[in-house]
Amino acid sequence: MKETTFKKGNSVFLSDKGHNGFFYPSEKKANILYDTMGVMPPWIGGGDNKKVFLVPENAIVFSGDPLKCIPVWVETSEKSE
């Protein structure tokens, strides 16, 4: 799985849970609270220009669990495959 570094203050899109439990990018944004690593899971989708990464929950929510990862979406200039 591909890893990337998220810097404190980076803006990401949160996820909505949809049909059959799949995650989709929402219009809600959040800022990363501290420098952290994100891992790209082997998922498809995200529309034309968003990629999904799993980050620790406490990188998005102050009271989040550091052992639980949540999906966030990042806009890219390239189209998803």
C-alpha positions as CSV (number, residue, x, y, z in Angstrom):
1,M,0.0,0.0,0.0
2,K,1.2,3.5,-0.9
3,E,2.0,5.8,2.1
4,T,2.1,9.6,2.1
5,T,2.8,12.2,4.8
6,F,0.1,14.6,5.8
7,K,1.3,17.8,7.4
8,K,-0.5,19.6,10.2
9,G,-3.1,21.9,8.7
10,N,-3.6,19.9,5.4
11,S,-7.2,20.0,4.3
12,V,-8.9,16.7,3.5
13,F,-12.5,15.6,2.7
14,L,-14.2,13.4,5.2
15,S,-16.2,10.2,4.2
16,D,-19.8,9.4,4.0
17,K,-20.9,5.8,4.4
18,G,-23.1,4.8,1.5
19,H,-24.7,1.8,-0.2
20,N,-23.5,-1.6,1.0
21,G,-21.2,0.1,3.6
22,F,-18.9,1.6,1.0
23,F,-17.2,4.9,1.8
24,Y,-17.6,7.9,-0.5
25,P,-16.0,11.4,-0.3
26,S,-18.3,14.0,1.2
27,E,-18.3,17.7,0.8
28,K,-17.3,18.1,4.5
29,K,-13.6,19.1,5.0
30,A,-11.3,18.9,8.0
31,N,-7.8,19.9,8.8
32,I,-5.1,17.4,9.9
33,L,-4.2,18.1,13.5
34,Y,-0.6,16.9,13.5
35,D,2.0,15.5,11.1
36,T,1.0,11.9,10.4
37,M,1.3,9.1,7.8
38,G,-1.6,8.0,5.6
39,V,-1.9,4.7,3.8
40,M,-3.7,4.3,0.5
41,P,-5.9,1.2,0.7
42,P,-6.7,-0.9,-2.4
43,W,-10.1,0.7,-3.0
44,I,-11.6,2.0,-6.2
45,G,-13.4,5.2,-6.6
46,G,-13.3,8.8,-5.3
47,G,-14.6,10.3,-8.5
48,D,-12.4,12.0,-11.1
49,N,-9.9,13.6,-8.8
50,K,-9.9,12.3,-5.2
51,K,-7.9,9.5,-3.6
52,V,-8.5,7.8,-0.3
53,F,-6.1,7.4,2.5
54,L,-6.5,5.9,6.0
55,V,-5.3,8.1,8.8
56,P,-5.4,7.8,12.6
57,E,-8.8,9.0,13.9
58,N,-7.1,11.4,16.4
59,A,-5.4,13.2,13.4
60,I,-8.9,14.5,12.5
61,V,-10.8,14.5,15.9
62,F,-9.1,15.6,19.1
63,S,-10.8,12.9,21.1
64,G,-10.3,10.2,18.4
65,D,-8.7,6.8,19.0
66,P,-5.0,6.8,17.7
67,L,-5.3,3.0,17.0
68,K,-8.4,3.4,14.8
69,C,-7.9,4.5,11.2
70,I,-10.6,6.5,9.2
71,P,-10.8,7.1,5.5
72,V,-10.2,10.7,4.2
73,W,-10.0,11.9,0.7
74,V,-7.5,14.1,-1.0
75,E,-8.0,16.1,-4.2
76,T,-5.4,15.4,-6.9
77,S,-4.8,16.9,-10.3
78,E,-4.7,13.5,-11.8
79,K,-7.8,11.3,-12.6
80,S,-8.4,8.1,-10.7
81,E,-7.9,4.8,-12.5
